[in-house]
Amino acid sequence: MSKQKLEGISFFERYLTLWVALCMVIGVLIGEYLPFIPEFLSNFEFANVSIPIAILIWLMIYPMMMKVDFNSIKNVGKNPKGLFVTWVVNWLIKPFTMFGIGYLFFNIIFKNLISPDLASDYLAGAVLLGAAPCTAMVFVWSHLTKGNPAYTVVQVATNDLIILVAFTPIVAFLLGVSGFTIPLATLILSVVLFVVIPLTGGILTRNIMIKNKGEDYFKNTFLPKLNNVTISGLLITLILIFSFQGHVILENPIHIILIAIPLIIQTMLIFGIGYGASYFLKLPHDIAAPAGMIGASNFFELAVAVAISLFGAESPVALATIVGVLVEVPVMLMLVRFANSTKGWFCKKV
């Protein structure tokens, strides 16, 4: 993409796939040659949740939650069609297509390449990604497609509220279908730890900062200072996870590609559904593009957090969610390019 089109996406975000790949290499090397590090860190757990990783995940999620302006929800009724597209695609279509595509590839197409146990684990990781639509990076994708920033905020804000009530039952149902028995209390605890607490903290911090320092200071001075906190927390978390996953990766290196294939197909399918529905509903392009992007992109920080909480950092389930991080940025940038090149379709319709 051109330099102009990448304006607004940070250096770390622009090359996120490269950083994830480097973290994978560093983590695997640590696990292979310095195994005492993951062994030592594994001692710090509470209720099967790694305390170091939990802290890093809070660093990932908390700054993102401060960017969401929930006061914008009062404008929901002014143009609801774009929101209906977002809600239907994110919560009534995406989790179930992810399950179907994941099952097709892991259990049928890749049957001779993946053991049944690993197929179930990878499917569980895919389900966690599919049930967690994007809440933060969508602001970047919206900016790159010249989306309506105010409307994007409403889409994200309502999506965050739906996560609070829909994520747990959807994940519990699909993981149950996948053959996993997940204690509902553990899943609810994960959502409380990694959604409710950082979301509440983000709202309080935002309101306090705006009240005391003003909105201009909050948006233009305070938030930019935290821009790299999320990415840094993510990368350090990945190094730790890959240090736990080193033996799995070294024994099954091709599995990274096998996991990536259905995730890429799912991303493109969901974007096509959201973007196409917006076209037929005659929505303007600055609403249609973010509507497609928010479903196609994933709240991978939440997926990684819940995978670790439910299955542990050494589980192949966590590895599957990390592959989602690995492939997301290049695929989403390709979809951004497509959305920008098809803007004329919407000018003719509206």
C-alpha positions in Angstrom: 0.0 0.0 0.0 1.1 3.5 -0.6 2.6 5.7 2.1 -0.4 7.9 2.0 -2.8 5.1 2.5 -0.8 3.9 5.5 -1.1 7.2 7.2 -2.5 6.7 10.7 -1.2 3.2 11.2 1.8 3.1 13.5 5.2 1.6 12.7 4.5 -1.4 15.0 1.0 -2.0 13.6 2.1 -1.7 10.0 4.7 -4.5 10.4 2.8 -6.5 13.1 3.1 -9.8 11.2 6.8 -9.4 11.1 7.0 -8.7 14.8 4.8 -11.7 15.6 7.1 -13.9 13.4 10.1 -12.6 15.3 8.4 -13.2 18.6 7.7 -16.7 17.5 11.4 -17.3 16.8 12.5 -15.7 20.0 10.0 -17.6 22.1 10.8 -20.9 20.5 14.5 -20.4 21.1 13.9 -19.5 24.7 11.7 -22.6 25.2 14.3 -24.8 23.5 17.6 -23.4 25.0 16.4 -21.5 28.2 13.6 -23.8 29.4 14.0 -22.6 33.0 12.4 -19.2 32.1 8.9 -20.6 31.1 9.2 -23.2 33.9 9.8 -20.4 36.5 7.0 -18.2 35.1 4.6 -21.1 35.1 4.8 -21.1 38.9 3.0 -17.8 39.1 -0.6 -18.8 38.6 -4.0 -18.1 40.2 -7.1 -20.1 39.3 -5.2 -21.6 36.3 -4.5 -18.0 35.0 -0.8 -17.0 34.5 -0.3 -13.8 36.5 2.5 -12.4 34.3 0.5 -13.1 31.1 -2.7 -11.6 32.7 -0.8 -8.4 33.5 0.5 -8.2 29.9 -2.9 -8.8 28.5 -4.4 -6.0 30.6 -1.7 -3.8 29.1 -2.9 -4.8 25.7 -6.6 -4.3 26.3 -6.8 -1.4 28.7 -5.5 1.4 26.4 -7.9 0.3 23.6 -10.9 0.5 25.9 -10.1 4.1 26.6 -10.5 5.0 22.9 -14.2 4.0 22.9 -16.6 6.9 23.5 -19.8 5.3 24.9 -21.6 8.7 24.8 -21.9 8.2 21.1 -24.4 5.4 21.6 -27.1 8.1 22.0 -26.9 8.6 18.2 -27.6 5.0 17.4 -31.1 5.5 16.1 -30.2 8.1 13.5 -28.9 5.6 10.9 -29.4 2.1 12.2 -28.9 0.0 9.0 -25.1 0.0 9.3 -25.4 -1.1 12.9 -27.8 -3.9 12.0 -25.2 -5.2 9.5 -22.5 -5.1 12.1 -24.6 -6.9 14.8 -25.9 -9.6 12.5 -22.6 -10.4 10.9 -20.6 -10.3 14.1 -23.0 -12.3 16.3 -25.4 -14.3 14.2 -23.1 -15.3 11.3 -19.3 -15.0 12.1 -18.9 -17.4 15.1 -20.8 -20.1 13.3 -19.1 -19.8 9.9 -15.8 -19.9 11.8 -16.9 -23.2 13.4 -18.0 -24.6 10.1 -14.9 -23.6 8.2 -12.6 -24.7 11.0 -14.3 -28.1 11.3 -14.2 -28.6 7.5 -10.5 -28.0 7.3 -9.2 -29.4 10.6 -11.4 -32.5 10.8 -11.9 -33.4 7.1 -9.5 -31.7 4.7 -6.5 -31.9 7.0 -7.6 -35.2 8.5 -4.4 -37.0 7.5 -2.1 -34.1 8.5 -3.5 -33.3 12.0 -4.2 -35.7 14.8 -7.8 -35.7 16.1 -6.8 -34.1 19.4 -4.9 -31.3 17.7 -7.8 -30.8 15.3 -10.1 -30.3 18.3 -7.7 -27.9 19.9 -7.2 -25.8 16.7 -10.9 -25.7 16.2 -11.4 -24.4 19.7 -8.9 -21.6 19.1 -10.6 -20.7 15.8 -13.9 -20.5 17.7 -12.5 -18.1 20.2 -11.3 -15.9 17.4 -14.6 -16.1 15.5 -16.6 -15.1 18.6 -14.4 -12.0 19.3 -15.0 -9.3 16.6 -12.6 -6.4 16.5 -12.9 -3.5 18.9 -9.7 -1.6 18.4 -7.8 -2.2 15.2 -11.0 -1.4 13.3 -10.3 2.3 14.0 -7.2 1.9 11.9 -9.0 0.0 9.1 -11.8 2.7 9.2 -9.2 5.5 8.9 -7.4 3.8 6.0 -10.7 3.5 4.1 -11.8 7.0 5.0 -14.7 5.6 7.1 -17.1 7.8 9.0 -15.2 8.1 12.4 -18.3 9.0 14.5 -20.2 6.1 13.1 -17.3 3.7 13.6 -17.2 4.7 17.2 -20.9 3.8 17.6 -20.3 0.4 15.8 -17.4 -0.4 18.2 -19.1 0.9 21.3 -22.3 -1.2 20.7 -20.1 -4.2 19.8 -18.2 -3.9 23.1 -21.5 -4.0 25.0 -22.7 -7.0 23.1 -19.5 -8.9 23.9 -20.4 -8.6 27.6 -23.5 -10.7 27.1 -23.0 -12.7 23.9 -19.4 -13.9 24.0 -19.7 -16.3 26.9 -22.8 -18.3 25.8 -21.7 -18.4 22.1 -18.2 -19.7 23.1 -19.7 -22.2 25.6 -22.1 -23.5 23.0 -19.6 -23.9 20.2 -16.9 -25.4 22.4 -19.5 -27.8 23.7 -20.3 -28.8 20.1 -16.6 -29.2 19.5 -16.4 -31.7 22.3 -15.0 -29.6 25.1 -16.5 -29.4 28.5 -15.8 -25.8 29.7 -16.8 -24.8 33.2 -19.1 -21.8 32.6 -17.7 -20.1 35.7 -14.2 -20.2 34.3 -15.4 -18.7 31.0 -17.4 -15.9 32.8 -14.3 -15.2 35.0 -12.2 -14.8 31.8 -14.7 -12.3 30.4 -14.7 -10.4 33.7 -10.9 -10.3 33.9 -10.2 -9.4 30.3 -13.3 -7.4 29.2 -15.3 -6.1 32.1 -12.4 -4.9 34.3 -10.4 -3.2 31.5 -13.6 -1.8 29.9 -14.7 -0.3 33.3 -11.2 1.0 33.9 -11.0 2.5 30.4 -14.4 4.3 30.8 -13.4 5.7 34.2 -10.0 6.8 33.1 -11.4 8.4 30.0 -14.1 10.3 31.9 -11.7 11.4 34.7 -9.0 12.6 32.2 -11.5 14.5 30.0 -13.1 16.1 33.1 -9.8 17.2 34.6 -7.7 17.9 31.5 -10.2 18.3 28.7 -11.0 16.2 25.6 -8.3 17.8 23.5 -5.5 16.8 25.9 -7.0 13.3 26.3 -7.1 12.6 22.6 -4.0 14.4 21.4 -1.6 14.1 24.3 -2.6 11.3 26.7 -3.7 8.6 24.3 -0.8 8.9 21.9 1.6 8.2 24.8 -0.1 4.8 25.1 -0.1 3.9 21.4 2.8 1.4 21.7 1.7 0.0 25.1 -0.8 -2.4 23.5 1.6 -3.6 20.8 4.4 -4.0 23.3 2.3 -5.9 25.7 1.1 -8.1 22.8 4.6 -8.9 21.6 6.0 -9.7 25.1 3.0 -11.9 25.7 3.6 -13.8 22.4 7.3 -14.4 23.3 6.1 -16.0 26.6 3.5 -18.1 24.9 5.8 -19.2 22.1 8.3 -20.2 24.8 5.7 -22.5 26.2 4.7 -23.7 22.7 8.2 -24.3 21.4 8.0 -28.1 21.3 4.7 -28.1 19.6 5.9 -25.8 16.9 9.2 -27.6 16.3 7.4 -30.9 16.1 4.6 -29.6 13.8 6.0 -26.5 11.9 3.6 -27.0 9.0 0.7 -26.6 11.4 1.1 -22.8 11.4 0.2 -22.8 7.7 -2.6 -25.3 8.2 -4.2 -23.1 10.9 -3.7 -20.0 8.9 -5.7 -21.3 5.8 -9.2 -21.5 7.3 -8.6 -18.3 9.3 -7.8 -16.4 6.1 -10.8 -17.8 4.3 -13.0 -16.9 7.2 -11.7 -13.3 7.2 -12.4 -12.8 3.5 -15.8 -14.5 3.7 -17.0 -12.3 6.6 -15.8 -9.1 5.0 -17.6 -10.1 1.8 -20.8 -10.7 3.7 -20.7 -7.4 5.6 -19.5 -5.3 2.7 -21.9 -7.0 0.3 -24.9 -6.5 2.6 -24.0 -2.8 3.0 -23.9 -2.5 -0.8 -27.4 -4.0 -1.2 -28.7 -1.9 1.6 -27.4 1.2 -0.2 -25.2 2.3 2.7 -22.6 5.0 1.9 -19.0 3.7 1.6 -17.8 5.4 4.7 -20.2 3.2 6.7 -20.0 0.1 4.6 -16.2 -0.3 4.7 -16.0 -0.2 8.6 -19.0 -2.5 8.8 -17.1 -5.1 6.7 -13.9 -4.5 8.6 -15.2 -4.9 12.1 -16.4 -8.4 11.4 -13.5 -9.5 9.4 -11.0 -8.3 12.0 -10.7 -10.0 15.4 -10.4 -9.0 19.0 -7.4 -11.3 19.1 -6.2 -10.0 22.4 -9.4 -11.3 24.0 -9.2 -14.6 22.2 -5.6 -15.1 23.3 -6.5 -14.2 26.9 -9.4 -16.6 27.1 -7.5 -19.4 25.4 -4.7 -19.0 28.0 -7.2 -18.8 30.9 -9.3 -21.8 29.8 -6.6 -24.1 28.3 -3.2 -22.8 29.5 -0.4 -21.0 27.7 1.1 -24.4 26.5 -2.1 -25.5 24.9 -2.4 -25.7 21.0 -5.6 -23.7 21.5 -3.5 -20.7 22.4 -1.3 -21.4 19.5 -4.3 -21.3 17.1 -5.3 -17.9 18.4 -1.8 -16.6 18.0 -1.8 -17.6 14.3 -4.8 -15.3 14.0 -2.5 -12.4 15.1 0.1 -13.6 12.6 -2.2 -13.4 9.5 -4.6 -10.6 10.4 -2.6 -7.5 9.4 -1.6 -8.5 5.9 -5.0 -9.9 5.1 -6.8 -6.8 6.5 -4.5 -4.5 4.5 -5.4 -6.4 1.4 -9.1 -5.9 2.2 -8.5 -2.2 2.8 -7.0 -2.0 -0.7 -10.0 -3.8 -2.1 -12.5 -1.5 -0.2 -10.7 1.6 -1.5 -10.6 0.4 -5.1 -14.4 -0.4 -5.0 -15.5 2.9 -3.5 -17.1 3.8 -6.9 -19.6 1.0 -6.5 -21.2 2.8 -3.6 -21.1 6.2 -5.2 -23.4 4.9 -7.9 -25.8 3.3 -5.5 -26.2 6.1 -3.0 
